[in-house]
């Protein structure tokens, strides 16, 4: 008889290439401590503490009562695609044809579609290290080869045009970027992003840019990669800025010539995104709802402005001030603790000895993963203050 660890059938080799999240292992440890009566402050998982505002909930209720719950077209309902196009006009000053917009079951489905459409077996895709771990897994699921490029503070933890020019070879197919980035909260400077797009274009490749955190930009108006040409593919989501994580709704903007290919894949892989979520999301673009989101964006900025210098006061180094998202990527080598410079041991100590959950850098790549921790400030300001005091006591500050 097989043990519980032995599968009854042979699994595909790609399963072994996908690593578990350390953050989820820490979350399980935190849950055990909470069940034992410990008070835990969670600053690990990247999920807004805000949820969908009342206008969105009301729109969902209306759609539910009216029976707007059946399949939609694979590209999404036309009013939502028009509303998203209007969002680009209002936010970026860009005229985007609604026909180029593909509504998806979250940004994850969007990235899967993009990789399915653009990545062939053994195609190499350049991306920064550190980066969101699922990005490399999306490429691997399409049987491509993610190439993680060491990207430190000097590069704002981002890929550069020089990287593209230096590393591109006969097997390179394109780049997969995120601006602002998870885990670092840093954006690619607009001029640098333009140079990347031009370098990739000159080599006949694709540029995919994950822009799901662009609504949460703090120091300058965001610039979409769509500004640099119709051949760029962008990914966005209702999860972060629009606070609709569990609704599983996102979108792509794709080149006009590729819409048919994306539609065919979407029909076969997903049928459509949630009809109920699509009708609810129409309310996101109403003026009163946008005012709520803007107030929440400013609250996230207030939290960033508190937590980044607070981390430095504890002995961490924040080499690049995050300008977006809700993360801080901090160097832990100078912390006054025996586990300094070992993010796995340090985050475990912070959990067990201070009741504070942060994430070690190992989730995000292989470049200096033990030297960095990621903090999510998507939690209440008062919780951030309490977490800092707990950590100050742990580090003897």
C-alpha positions in Angstrom: 0.0 0.0 0.0 1.3 3.4 -0.9 2.2 5.9 1.8 0.5 9.3 1.9 3.7 10.8 0.4 3.7 8.5 -2.7 1.4 9.5 -5.6 -0.7 6.8 -7.1 0.2 8.0 -10.6 3.3 9.7 -12.0 3.0 13.4 -11.9 4.3 15.8 -14.6 7.8 16.9 -14.2 6.8 20.5 -14.1 5.3 20.0 -10.7 8.7 19.3 -9.2 10.0 22.6 -10.7 7.5 24.6 -8.7 8.6 25.5 -5.2 6.2 26.0 -2.2 5.8 29.5 -0.7 7.8 30.1 2.5 5.2 32.7 3.3 2.5 30.0 3.4 4.7 27.8 5.7 5.0 30.8 8.1 1.3 31.5 7.8 0.6 27.9 8.9 3.0 28.3 11.9 1.3 31.6 12.8 -2.1 29.9 12.6 -0.9 27.3 15.1 0.3 29.9 17.5 -3.0 31.8 17.2 -5.0 28.7 18.0 -2.8 28.4 21.1 -3.8 31.9 22.2 -1.0 34.0 20.8 -1.8 37.4 19.3 -0.1 37.6 15.9 0.4 40.6 13.7 0.4 39.7 10.0 2.6 41.6 7.7 3.4 38.7 5.3 0.7 38.1 2.7 0.2 40.8 0.1 -3.5 41.4 0.4 -5.2 44.7 1.2 -6.9 44.9 4.5 -9.6 47.0 2.8 -12.3 45.1 1.0 -14.7 46.0 -1.8 -16.4 49.3 -1.1 -20.2 49.5 -0.7 -21.0 50.6 -4.3 -19.3 47.5 -5.6 -21.2 45.3 -3.2 -24.4 46.9 -4.1 -23.7 46.4 -7.8 -22.9 42.7 -7.2 -26.3 42.3 -5.3 -28.2 43.9 -8.2 -26.5 41.6 -10.7 -27.2 38.6 -8.5 -30.9 39.6 -8.1 -31.3 40.2 -11.9 -29.8 36.9 -12.9 -26.6 38.3 -14.5 -24.7 35.2 -13.5 -24.5 33.2 -16.7 -21.5 32.8 -19.0 -20.2 35.9 -20.7 -18.0 36.1 -23.8 -14.5 35.0 -23.2 -13.2 38.6 -23.6 -15.5 39.9 -20.9 -18.7 42.0 -21.0 -18.4 45.0 -23.3 -19.5 47.6 -20.7 -16.6 46.6 -18.5 -14.1 46.6 -21.3 -15.3 50.1 -22.2 -15.0 51.2 -18.6 -11.4 49.9 -18.4 -10.6 51.8 -21.6 -12.0 54.9 -20.0 -9.8 54.3 -17.0 -6.7 54.4 -19.2 -8.0 57.6 -20.7 -8.6 59.2 -17.3 -5.5 57.9 -15.5 -2.9 57.8 -18.2 -4.2 59.9 -21.0 -4.1 56.9 -23.3 -6.7 56.0 -26.0 -7.0 52.2 -25.7 -9.5 50.4 -28.0 -11.8 48.3 -25.8 -11.4 45.5 -28.4 -7.8 45.1 -27.1 -8.9 44.4 -23.5 -9.3 40.8 -22.3 -11.1 40.4 -19.0 -9.6 37.5 -17.0 -10.1 35.5 -13.9 -7.5 37.6 -12.0 -4.0 38.6 -12.9 -2.9 35.0 -12.5 -5.1 33.9 -15.4 -4.0 36.9 -17.4 -0.3 35.9 -17.0 -1.1 32.3 -17.8 -2.9 33.3 -21.0 0.0 35.6 -21.9 2.6 32.8 -21.4 0.4 30.3 -23.2 0.1 32.6 -26.2 3.7 33.8 -26.4 6.1 31.2 -24.8 7.1 28.0 -26.6 9.0 25.1 -25.2 12.5 26.1 -24.2 12.0 29.8 -24.9 13.9 31.9 -22.4 12.1 34.8 -20.7 14.2 37.4 -18.8 12.9 38.7 -15.5 14.4 40.4 -12.5 15.6 38.6 -9.4 13.9 39.2 -7.0 10.4 39.0 -8.4 7.0 37.6 -7.7 7.6 33.8 -7.6 4.6 32.8 -9.6 5.9 34.7 -12.6 8.7 32.2 -13.2 6.2 29.4 -12.6 3.9 30.7 -15.3 6.7 30.6 -17.8 7.7 27.1 -16.6 4.1 25.9 -17.0 4.3 27.0 -20.7 7.5 24.9 -20.9 9.6 28.0 -21.2 12.7 28.8 -19.2 12.6 31.7 -16.8 16.0 33.5 -16.7 16.3 35.4 -13.4 18.6 38.3 -13.7 20.3 39.5 -10.4 18.9 43.0 -9.8 20.0 44.9 -6.7 19.5 48.3 -5.2 21.5 50.0 -8.0 18.9 48.8 -10.5 16.0 49.5 -8.1 15.6 45.7 -8.0 14.4 45.8 -11.6 15.6 44.6 -15.0 17.4 47.1 -17.1 17.8 47.7 -20.8 21.5 46.9 -20.4 20.5 43.5 -19.1 18.3 42.9 -22.1 21.1 43.9 -24.5 23.7 41.8 -22.6 21.8 38.6 -22.0 19.6 38.3 -25.1 20.5 35.2 -27.1 19.1 33.0 -29.8 16.8 31.3 -27.3 15.5 34.5 -25.7 11.8 35.2 -26.5 10.9 38.2 -24.3 10.8 39.8 -20.9 8.3 39.6 -18.0 8.4 42.7 -15.7 6.4 44.1 -12.9 6.2 47.8 -12.1 5.6 48.5 -9.2 7.1 45.2 -8.1 6.2 42.5 -5.6 8.3 42.1 -3.4 10.2 45.4 -3.6 7.5 48.0 -4.2 9.8 49.7 -6.7 8.9 50.9 -10.2 10.9 51.0 -13.3 11.7 54.6 -14.2 9.7 55.6 -17.3 12.8 56.3 -19.5 14.3 53.0 -18.5 11.1 51.2 -19.3 11.0 52.9 -22.7 14.6 51.7 -23.4 13.6 48.1 -22.3 10.6 48.1 -24.7 12.8 49.4 -27.5 15.6 46.9 -26.9 13.1 44.0 -26.9 11.3 45.3 -29.9 14.6 45.6 -31.9 15.1 41.9 -31.2 11.7 40.8 -32.2 10.6 39.8 -28.7 7.6 40.4 -26.5 7.3 42.6 -23.4 4.8 41.6 -20.7 4.5 44.1 -17.9 2.5 43.4 -14.7 0.9 46.7 -13.7 -1.4 45.4 -11.0 0.1 47.8 -8.4 0.2 50.9 -10.5 -3.0 52.3 -8.9 -0.9 52.3 -5.7 1.8 54.8 -6.8 2.8 57.4 -4.3 5.6 59.7 -5.5 4.8 60.4 -9.1 1.9 59.8 -11.5 2.2 56.2 -12.9 3.3 55.6 -16.5 1.9 52.6 -18.2 4.1 50.6 -20.5 1.3 50.9 -23.1 2.6 54.4 -23.6 5.5 52.9 -25.5 3.7 51.1 -28.2 0.8 48.7 -29.1 3.1 45.7 -29.1 3.4 45.7 -25.3 1.2 43.3 -23.3 0.1 44.6 -19.9 -1.6 42.8 -17.0 -3.8 44.4 -14.5 -6.2 43.4 -11.7 -9.1 44.4 -9.5 -7.3 42.8 -6.5 -4.9 45.4 -5.3 -6.0 49.0 -6.0 -9.6 48.0 -6.3 -9.5 45.8 -3.1 -11.3 42.8 -4.8 -8.9 39.9 -4.1 -11.3 37.0 -3.8 -13.5 38.2 -6.6 -10.8 36.9 -9.0 -11.0 39.5 -11.7 -8.3 41.1 -13.9 -7.5 42.1 -17.4 -4.9 42.2 -20.2 -4.3 44.8 -22.8 -2.9 43.0 -25.9 -1.7 44.0 -29.4 -4.6 44.2 -31.8 -3.2 41.3 -34.0 -3.2 39.0 -30.9 -6.7 39.5 -29.7 -8.0 36.5 -31.6 -5.3 34.2 -30.3 -6.0 35.3 -26.7 -9.7 34.9 -27.1 -9.3 31.3 -28.4 -7.1 30.4 -25.5 -9.4 32.1 -23.0 -12.5 30.2 -24.4 -10.7 26.9 -24.0 -8.9 27.4 -20.7 -11.3 29.5 -18.7 -14.6 30.0 -20.7 -14.9 33.4 -19.0 -14.2 35.4 -15.9 -16.9 35.4 -13.1 -20.0 37.2 -14.6 -21.0 38.4 -11.1 -17.5 39.9 -10.5 -17.6 41.6 -13.9 -20.9 43.3 -13.3 -19.8 44.4 -9.8 -16.6 45.8 -11.1 -18.5 48.3 -13.3 -19.1 50.3 -10.0 -15.3 50.6 -9.5 -15.2 53.4 -12.0 -18.0 55.6 -10.7 -16.7 58.9 -9.3 -17.8 58.2 -5.7 -16.1 54.8 -5.7 -12.9 56.3 -7.2 -12.9 58.8 -4.3 -12.9 55.9 -1.8 -10.0 54.3 -3.6 -8.0 57.5 -3.7 -8.5 57.9 0.1 -7.3 54.4 0.6 -4.3 55.0 -1.6 -3.3 57.9 0.6 -3.7 55.7 3.7 -1.3 53.2 2.1 1.1 56.0 1.5 0.8 57.1 5.1 1.7 53.6 6.2 4.7 53.5 3.9 5.9 56.8 5.2 5.8 55.4 8.7 7.1 51.9 8.3 10.1 52.4 6.0 11.9 54.7 8.4 10.7 52.7 11.4 12.4 49.6 10.0 15.6 51.6 9.6 15.3 52.7 13.2 15.2 49.0 14.2 18.5 48.3 12.3 17.2 47.1 9.0 18.4 48.9 5.8 15.9 50.0 3.2 18.2 50.6 0.2 15.5 51.7 -2.2 12.4 53.6 -0.9 9.4 51.8 -2.4 7.3 54.1 -4.5 4.3 51.8 -5.0 2.4 48.7 -3.9 2.4 48.0 -0.2 5.8 46.3 0.4 9.2 47.2 1.8 12.2 45.0 0.8 14.7 45.4 3.7 18.3 44.2 4.2 18.5 42.3 7.5 22.3 42.0 7.8 22.8 44.8 10.3 20.0 43.7 12.7 21.2 43.2 16.4 20.1 39.6 16.5 21.9 36.2 16.2 19.9 35.5 13.0 21.0 38.7 11.3 21.7 38.0 7.6 19.6 34.8 7.6 16.1 35.9 6.6 14.6 32.4 7.2 15.9 32.2 10.7 15.1 35.8 11.4 11.5 35.7 10.2 10.9 32.6 12.3 12.4 34.3 15.4 10.2 37.4 14.8 7.2 35.1 14.5 7.8 33.0 17.6 9.5 35.6 19.8 7.6 38.8 18.8 4.4 37.5 17.2 5.1 39.4 14.0 4.9 37.7 10.5 7.2 38.9 7.8 8.5 37.0 4.7 12.1 35.8 4.0 13.6 36.7 0.6 13.8 33.0 -0.5 10.3 33.2 -2.0 11.4 35.8 -4.5 14.5 34.4 -6.2 18.1 33.3 -5.7 19.9 36.6 -5.6 20.8 37.4 -1.9 17.6 35.8 -0.6 18.9 35.4 2.9 19.9 39.0 3.2 16.4 40.4 2.6 13.0 40.3 4.2 9.7 41.6 2.7 7.2 43.4 4.8 3.6 44.0 3.7 2.1 47.2 5.2 -1.4 46.2 4.0 -2.6 46.2 7.6 -4.0 48.8 10.0 -1.7 51.7 11.0 -2.1 50.8 14.7 -1.0 47.3 14.0 2.1 48.6 12.2 2.9 50.7 15.3 2.5 47.8 17.6 4.6 45.5 15.4 7.5 48.0 15.5 7.4 48.2 19.3 7.4 44.4 19.5 10.4 44.1 17.2 12.2 46.9 19.1 11.9 44.9 22.2 13.1 41.8 20.4 16.2 43.6 19.0 16.9 45.4 22.2 16.3 48.9 20.8 
